[in-house]
Structure formats: structure tokens, C-alpha cells
Amino acid sequence: MKRAFSFGLDREWLVIVTGIAFIAATYGLVRLAYGLFLPDIQTDLALDSAGAGYISAGSSLVYCLAALCGFLFGRQCPRMLIVVATATAAGGVWGMAAAAHLVVFGLCAVIASVGAGLASPAMVSVVRRNIDAKRIDRAQSMVNSGTGPGLVGAGLLALLFLPGWRLTWAVIGVITVLIAIALLTADRPDPADRNEQGNAMSADWVRRHRTALTAAVLLGGASSAMWTYGRAILVDTGGSSQRGTIIAWIMIGIGGAAVALTATPLARWSATSAWTLSCGTMTVGILLVAAAPGQMAVTLVGCLFFGWGFTSATSALIAWTSTIDAARSAAGTALLFIALMFGQAVGAIALGATITAAGYGLAFVVAAVLSSASIAVSALDRTGHRVPADRADHSGEPGHEPSAGPAPADRVAGDIEARQCG
């Protein structure tokens, strides 16, 4: 019995580690590295800023469409989503590496963003069916923190290979495929998960998410200041070198990766309390970067705060929808991430216009105001203030086991399957 229990924990950790790596690949290495490598890509392909913006907008739109597919199928067939996410992410970056013309490069860049849109809802379902109920929230937060290591990895590859961005994309594609194979090997499919999506898109279900949706849009708008213009403000107003901007990018990744270290204590918090802390930290990070872009030490601290705050806030969104409806958390994650991406698209356009008219300072202050507004909105919600039932008995007492009682149906099915699989 002890060996079986130990094996179960080992498999859980394997799922968590490969899940972190999969998010790192699809988000940090594939989707977000576009902005990191863009200056060298522009030089080689004669891509102007307007063209780069069109590609970014197309990528955001396709991400939303992919997340919508995850919304519909995340609970029913997460393994299929992982396969498609891998094929599009790896195939997209390989196409970018081989592209000789702007049109081909742009199409491949847009296709590569599909992987990130599918990855998050797929991983929510994979975690829920492989991790013990007492550890789900912590595991979800840890997996979601994979964006941070991905950003760090992208920065290290940039320091190693740039200006050779084609080789970098080729390597990223190989890494993504290998990680996906490891994840699919670690995952244990559960037939009990099928056909349980139910009426996820009912009016009442969406209505219960309205506060979280509003907060997600505001988070997206605020974060677009750093994701879109973070490097530009360092170069244009701070006089930072190319190497300095890459190091700042790595610090954002380190902040995001640190979410894995804080996942356990934050799992004991309500979703909206975690949201308040996360968005507050992100706000401070944005203001630090805007206040002193020429002072490297201050900038690095600001990037660290932003990375932790943003990644932790996205983890709080997953906990928020799980509090609203745990059985449909994959669909809820996709819905909230679509809102987040919509906010980023609108924010990038609005803040870009503000920068043109009044400079970076005002634009970053507006971003900080949007982040603060998301905190105020979260205070209006009541569902996110509740601690999920599966944490209520033990969240404040590490090691305390809940009282005996009937096991949930999906847990029973998982135990039966485990015995059948030997």
C-alpha cells in the first residue's frame, strides 16, 4: 500500500513537471518570444513596425479562437488538444525558421499561437484528473507558472544564438515536441471525464463569471503595457543596451517562475484575495519600470514584480473559475483567458495611441490604473471569496486529512481505473 501511494505521488509530480514544461514551451518559448526576437527578425526580413503589429494582432485573434476550442473540448478530449497544440506550435516556429518571405513568416507566426490557446484549458483537465483533490489548486498554480521558465529559457536562447533567430526557432520546435511526448506519457486518461462538459455555455454559468471576466479584461489591458512596450520603453527612454533588455526579459521570467514557489501558501487563500495581491504586485512593477527605465536595478526589480504578479494573477483566474464551477474549470479557464487576450489586444492599441500622443509615462500610469481597477472589481464578487470545499477541511492545517465520507464519483472512477491498470 505504501509503495502504491508513493508511486501515485511520483506520477503526480511527473504530471506537474511536464505540465510546467508544456506551458513554458507554448507560452514562454513560442508565443511570447516573438516580441523578444522581433528586432533581429525585422532586420533580416525588412519587417516594419506596422507589419509586426498586424502579425501580433493576427496571433491574438487566432489565440482567442484556439482558446474557444479549448472552452468547448477541454474537458472531453484534453489529449487531442495537447497533440494539436504541439503540432501548431512546433510546426509554426519551424515554418518561421524556414520562411524566406514575410507572408509565409506571418502565417506561420499566427499558426504558432494556436498552441498557447489550446494548452491552458487542456492542462486544467489533465491536472484535475491526475492530481489528488487536496493538491489540485497548488498543482494548477504551479503548472500555470510555466510561462516564467519559458521566458527565462527564451532569454537564455537569445543570449546564446541571436542574431541567429532561425536556429533559435528550430531548437524551440524540437524542445516543444519532446516536452509534449513526455506529458502525454505522464497523463493517465480517465473515461469518467468524457461527456461531462454539460451546459457550460448556459446564460447562468456565464453570468456567474461576469465579475471575473471584467477583471480579466482589465488585467489584459494593464499587462499589455509591459508585454508590448516593455522593451521599447527601456530602449527609447532608458538607454538600455540590447543585452540589458534581454536580461530584463529574463527577470520577468524569473518572477513568473517564482509563482511555483509561492503556490502552496497562495492555495490557502481565496481566489480574489490571491488576485488582489497579484494585481497589486503587478501594478508596482509597472510603475517601477515607468518611473526609472534608465536605472537598471530599479528596472530589474520592476520586471521581477511584474512577472510574478501577472503569472500569479492568471493562476488566480483558474482558481476563480474553479470556485464558481469546478467540474467545468477547463471551459472557465478558456473563457477567462479569451477575455484576458481581448484586453491585451485592446490595451496594446489604446496604450500605443497614448504613447504616441503623450509618451510612455502616461501610458504606463494608465496601465497601473487599469490593474488597480481590476482589484476594485474583484471586491464586488462573492464567489471568488469562498474557499473550495475540497480545501476547507485542511487548508489551514498541513498534513490534516479530511474526515471519511463518500468519495466523489470522479475520484471513485479514478480509483477503479488505477486498480484495473495494475
HELIX and SHEET records of a PDB file:
HELIX    1   1 LYS A    2  ILE A   23  1                                  22    
HELIX    2   2 ALA A   24  ARG A   31  3                                   8    
HELIX    3   3 ALA A   33  LEU A   45  1                                  13    
HELIX    4   4 SER A   49  PHE A   73  1                                  25    
HELIX    5   5 PRO A   78  ALA A   98  1                                  21    
HELIX    6   6 LEU A  102  ALA A  112  1                                  11    
HELIX    7   7 VAL A  114  ASN A  130  1                                  17    
HELIX    8   8 ALA A  133  ARG A  135  5                                   3    
HELIX    9   9 ILE A  136  ASN A  144  1                                   9    
HELIX   10  10 THR A  147  PHE A  161  1                                  15    
HELIX   11  11 TRP A  165  ALA A  186  1                                  22    
HELIX   12  12 PRO A  191  ASP A  193  5                                   3    
HELIX   13  13 ALA A  203  ARG A  208  1                                   6    
HELIX   14  14 ARG A  210  ASP A  236  1                                  27    
HELIX   15  15 GLN A  242  ALA A  257  1                                  16    
HELIX   16  16 VAL A  259  LEU A  266  1                                   8    
HELIX   17  17 ALA A  271  ALA A  291  1                                  21    
HELIX   18  18 MET A  296  ILE A  324  1                                  29    
HELIX   19  19 ALA A  326  ARG A  328  5                                   3    
HELIX   20  20 SER A  329  ALA A  358  1                                  30    
HELIX   21  21 TYR A  360  SER A  378  1                                  19    
HELIX   22  22 THR A  383  HIS A  385  5                                   3    
HELIX   23  23 ALA A  389  ALA A  392  1                                   4    
HELIX   24  24 ALA A  409  CYS A  421  1                                  13    
END                                                                             
